[in-house]
């Protein structure tokens, strides 16, 4: 007989059904995004269109839309805020790809690979500034404060990650500090803003924030896991990019702690030197150590914590969709 948790999970909509539920609002967001990307500078239009049209799941804006509806919001400001969230996220992608020297994202050439680093950084700055123009139009000081704090935290996360590059002594606590700022805070802002728009009381607003934050942790940990268990065609980026860039992500951190001294030393050298010369050995050591299972369990723990925070909201199709996103964050293959 299936467990209660299994029965609950199977009763939730799948990701395609979640997308369909959010589709009317997402269409409005997409229309707004394309309209507000327009510039009389041709290169801005080219690069913006390339990355915005890159086939992403639009998970963060969709998360905000669903959070607002689950919280009972009936207005339309969530459309503009969802566009703001997507602009902020897209700006970070442009900057990330330059810092990481990436040439592939979502199965397509990155903007920096096509137009160069300088253009990518400057268009990322354009998207940041455009996002602040949009949020100012809403004339809500609390909204501006949340998003200003969030973008500042994201910048801190990028710098923290840079400091950890090539550092084989990075531990789990340091890793979690990076992904909190780099990923989870934008998820948390997306869901908190849904609660703010709906005027929920502080306790419910905080629970909505915790839902998004924990979901962001689960999503990023699962993403780092995929770097060692997926393939380039499915994942849409080069396999082994994290180790090639010297990023000590959780699978590597766990593997170093659980491997034989010889394997641990090999993993440490791979982080410190970067490159893919020993990728097969690195993946074998990670798998042998049980690090993949531990990493997945960590992601599942955050996903479960996220779902528990939703109990402050009344049952609704939008709440079911949010619960489904917590499951999807860990179960996805790309």
N, C-alpha and C positions, 0 to 999 in steps of 0.2 A: 504494500500500500504506500503511495507517495506521501511524503511528509507534508505538514501544513505549509512550510516555506516553499516547497516545490509546487504545491497546488496553487499558492498565491502567485508565484512567478509565472506559471503557465497560463494563469488567467489574465495576465497583463498584456497589453498590446505589444506587437513586435515593433521594430524600429520603423519599418515602412508605414505601419498604421499610425505611429506617432507623427511621422512626417505629414501624413494625410490629414491628421487632426489639426495640425498647425498650418496647413497649406494656405488657407485664405489670408491669414495674418502674414505669413512668410512672403506671399506674392506682393502684398503691400510694402513690406520691407525691401524686397528686391527692387521694386519700382522706385522707391525713395533712394536707395543706394545708387542706382544707375543715374538718377536725375541729379543727385548731389555730388557725384564724382566729376561732373562736367567742368572742364577748365579750358581757357583759351590757350593753354600751353599744351601743345600736341603730345609731347613725351609723357606728361602726366596722364593724359587720357589713355595712351598706349599701355603704359605699365599698370595703371589701375585696372584697366579692362582685363589685362592678362591675369592678374592675381585674383581679382574678384570673380572672374569667370572661370577659375581653375578647377571647378568641380568639387569644391569642399562641401561638407555636410551642413554648414551654417549652424553648428551645434550650439554655440554660445547665444546667438540671437534667438534661436528657437527655444532655448532654455528660459530666456527672459520672457518671451511671449507666453509660454505655458505657465510659468510661475505667476505672472500677472493674472492670467485667467483662473488658475487654481486658487489664487488669493481673493478672487471675486471682483477684480477690476473690470469695469465695463466701458472705459473710455478708449481713446486712440493714441495717447502719448506713448504707449508701449511700443508702437511702430517706430517712432523716431528714436527711442532709446535702444531698441534692438539694432537699428542702423549704426548708432554710436558705438555699441559694443562690437559690432562686426568691423567697423573702421579701426578701432583700437587694436583688435586682434590682428587684422591684416597688416597694420603698421608694424606690429611686433614680428610678424613673419618675414617681412621685407628686411628688417634689421637683423633678425636671427640668421637668415640665409647668408648675409654678408659676413657676419661674425664667424659663422661655421664654415664658410667657403663652400656652401652646398650648391650643387648644380642640378638637383632633381627634387621636386616636391609634387606629391599627388600624381606621379607618373609623367610630369611635364618639366621642361627646363625652367629653372628659377629665373626670376627677373634679373638678378645680378649676373647670371650666366649669359643672358641675352643682351642686356643694356649696360652692364658694368656696375661696380659697387657704388660709385658716386651717385648715379641716377637712382639706384634702389634706395639708398639712405635718404636722399632728398624727397623722394615720393613718399616714403614712409613718414617723413616729417609733415608732408602735405596732408596725409590721412589723419595724423594726430591732430593737426590744427583744424581740419574740417570737422572732426568729431567734436571738438570743443565748441565750434560754431553752432553745431546742431544742438548740443546740450544747453547752451546759453539761451537758445530760442525758447526753450521750455520754461525758463524763468522760475526754476525751482532750486533754491539754494542747497537744500539737502541732497538733491540729485547731483549737483555739481561737486559738492564736497565728497560724496562717495566715489565718483568717477575720478576726481583729481587725486584722492588718496590711492585709488586703485592703480592708476597709471604710474604714480610715483613708486608704488610697491613693485610693479612689474619691472621698472627700470632697476630697482635694487636687486631683484632676482636675476636679471641678466648679468649684473656685475658680479654677484655672488657665484653664479655659474662659471663666469670667466675665471674667477679666482680658483675654482676647483679643477679647472682643466689641467690634466697631467698630474694631478695630486692623488696618488694611490693611497694616501692616508685619510681621504675623505670617508667619514662614517655615515651611518644612517641618519643621524640627527642633522648633520650638515646637508645631506641630500634632501631631506624633507623641508629644510628651510628654503632651499632653492625652489623646489616645485610649489611650495606654498605661494611664494611671491610671483614666480614666473607663470604659473598656470592656475592654481586654485583660487587666487584672489579675484580673477575676472569671472570665474564661475560663480563665486560667492556674491560678487557685485550684481551679476545678472539676476540672481534669484532674490537678493535683498531688495533690489529696485522694483521688482514685481510686487513685493510686500509693501514698499513705500508708496507706490502708486495707488494701491488698494486701501491705504490707510490702516493697515493692521496694527494692533498694539505691539509694544516693544518685545514682549516675550515671543510672539508669533513671528515678528520680523527677524529676531535673532535666530529662531529655529530655521527659518527659510534661508538665512545666510549660512548657517551650519550645513544645511543640506547641500547648497551649492559648493561650499568649500570642500566638504568631504567627497562630493562627486568629482571635483577637480583633482583631488589627490588620487582617487581611484582611476580616473582617466589617464593621468600622466604616468602613474606607475605601470598601468597596463600598456601604455604606449612604449615605455622603455622596455617592457618585456617583449613586445612585438619585434623589437630590433634584433632579437635573437631566435625567434621562433617562426617568423613569417618569411615571405620571399618578396623580391623587388616588384614583381608584377602585381601582387596583391596589396602590398604595403604602400606602393607609390613613391618609395625613396630607396636609396641604395642600402642594402643590408650591411650591417656592421658600421654604419656611419658613426654611431656613438663611440665605439672603440677607436675608430680611425681619428676622431676628433679629440681623443683622450678624455672623454666624459665618464666619470665614475658613477654610473647609474646603479640602481639597487641590485639588479642581477649580479653585477660585478662585485659590489660591496659584500653581498651575501656569499658569493663564491670564494672570495679571498678569505673570509672568516671560516669557511667550512672545508676548504681544499687541503690537500697534502702540502707540506712546505714547498715542495718543488713546483706544484701547480700554482700555489699562491704567488710565488716569486715570478713565475711566468706571466701571471695576470697583472701583477704590479708593473712589470716591464712594459706590457702592452699599453697600459694606461699612460705611463710616463713617456713612452716614445711615440704613441699613436701609430697609424699605418695599419695595413691589413695583412701583413706578411704572415702573422700567426693567427689569423681569424679562425681557421678550422680548429686549432688547438684551444683557443679561447672558448669557443662555443662548446667543445667537448668538455672542458674543465667546468664550465658553468653547469652543463647538464649533469655531469657526474656528481657534483656537489649538492644537488637538490635545490640550488638557488632559484631555479625557475618556479618550482612548486611553492617555495617560500614567498617569492615575489607575487605570484598570483594570489596566494592567501592574504597577503597584505592588502592588495587591491580590493579583494572581496570584503575584507574587514571594513574598509572605508566605504564601499558601496552599501553595505548593510547599515552602517552608521548613518549614511545619508538618508536612506529610506526611512529609518526610524524617526527622523526629524519631521517628516511629512505628516505625522499623526496629529500635528497641531491644526491641520486643515481639514475641513469637512470632506467626505468622499465626493469625488467628481471625476469625469473623464479626463480633465486636465491633470488632476493629481495622479491618476493611474498612469498617464503618459510620463510624468516626472519619475515615478517609480520605475517605469520601464527603462528610462534613460540611465538610471543607476545600474540596472542589470546590463544594459548594452555597453556601458563604459568598460566593463571587464570582459564581456563575451565577444566583443567585436574582433574582426580579423584584420582591420586596417583603420 
